[in-house]
Amino acid sequence: MSKKLSLTAILLLLTGLMATAGAAGAADKAVNKTDNIHLIKQLPYEGGTDIAFQGDYVYFGQEGSTEGGVRILDVSGKLPKEVGFIKCPGSQNDVAVVRPGLLALAYHSGTCGGVPGAGVRLIDVSDPRKPRFLSDVILPGGTHTLTVYPGTDLIYASPGGLANGGSVEQILDASNPNKLTVAATFKPNQTGCHDITFARAADGDTMLGFCPGGGEVSIWDVTDELKPVVIAHGFTPSFFPHAAVPTPDGKYLVMTDEAFAVHDCMGGPTGSMWVFDIQNPAVPIPVGHWGPQRGSAPVGTYATDWCTAHNLNFVGKTRQAVVSWYTGGTSVVDFSDPMFPTEVAYFQPEDTDVWSSYYFGGYIYTNDLRRGIDVLKVDGLKTK
């Protein structure tokens, strides 16, 4: 009897080892990546959109007609864990932290909070396990992205920068969270912005706004946060500028080209990243360009989907940018030499369709339309 049990145990052990080895082999084949990047954790779901960060919490937007909302992760421990979910069925579901404990949610259509429509909604997340809807504003055509003006309760709500959307930037006042209001409006061009980034100029004094939208990028002086002034516009060699983010020293502007159906991702001009010298922000000068050399996800059924640059942020005070590429996965690209950027790491699962990839607190967090959340770690990534 004991010998028979031992033999059974051995067979079960061998079977388990073979299954584990097979799974590991399959996983290796399913991910195209550099050796210096590692998957720490995955939280699978569909519909991942943008990401916002604050303190010990990360907020992941999720769009969908039934399962949409915001997933809240506590990242204070050794491994991130989901602690809350804000159910908000609808499209887009862009997120932004207004201040600690107060989250803003943008949508083109939505039914959460008992108020159907399109616009921006405020949510109390002071207790992330029990989020509470507060106030909202309904905006024509809805809102594509949100950007909080630094150090204030003002939110710039962007319509999307497309000809078929709204054309006006709505500047919202969230100082009274129970009564979100429109404080001002601004029309920078014929289509408004797809996204906005605020940052100090290289001189350290002037607050600038960077607005990709309508097939161009414009730069604003937003010293008066309610009255932006366009100081440069019309510059872009790309197809559809999606995001425009300055390097932490304010000397260069890196913008992404969301090229829609004209995607490349093989090192060509469309769907790539472009670099401009903005030391004189009124006269941007093109200096560099970079795109990956590997194309869409290499295997599986997704190779015909978009492979274009989308969202990005910089790692600490460095010129290393983390950028999402839809089916191109996630890259870390070094712009230390803006004329000749180099890729230092990438992560490209075969089923990837990543909307957002950002660095925060030592990790890279991605939000994927197919995979949900991936938490990544890059060996030796410097922040200064």
ZIBELCOR-V862806 format. One record per run of one state. SS is the DSSP state (h for helix, s for strand, l for the rest). FROM is the first residue (numbers start at 1). TO is the last residue. If there is no record, write none. Layout:
<<SS:FROM:TO> <SS:FROM:TO>>
//
This chain:
<<l:1:1> <h:2:30> <s:31:33> <l:34:36> <s:37:43> <l:44:47> <s:48:54> <l:55:56> <s:57:62> <l:63:63> <s:64:64> <l:65:68> <s:69:74> <l:75:80> <s:81:87> <l:88:89> <s:90:91> <l:92:93> <s:94:99> <l:100:101> <s:102:110> <l:111:111> <h:112:114> <l:115:116> <s:117:124> <l:125:127> <h:128:130> <l:131:131> <s:132:138> <l:139:144> <s:145:148> <l:149:153> <s:154:158> <l:159:168> <s:169:173> <l:174:180> <s:181:186> <l:187:194> <s:195:200> <l:201:206> <s:207:213> <l:214:215> <s:216:221> <l:222:228> <s:229:235> <l:236:240> <s:241:246> <l:247:251> <s:252:257> <l:258:272> <s:273:277> <l:278:284> <s:285:290> <l:291:311> <s:312:314> <l:315:319> <s:320:324> <l:325:325> <s:326:326> <l:327:329> <s:330:334> <l:335:341> <s:342:349> <l:350:353> <s:354:360> <l:361:362> <s:363:368> <l:369:371> <s:372:378> <l:379:384>>
//
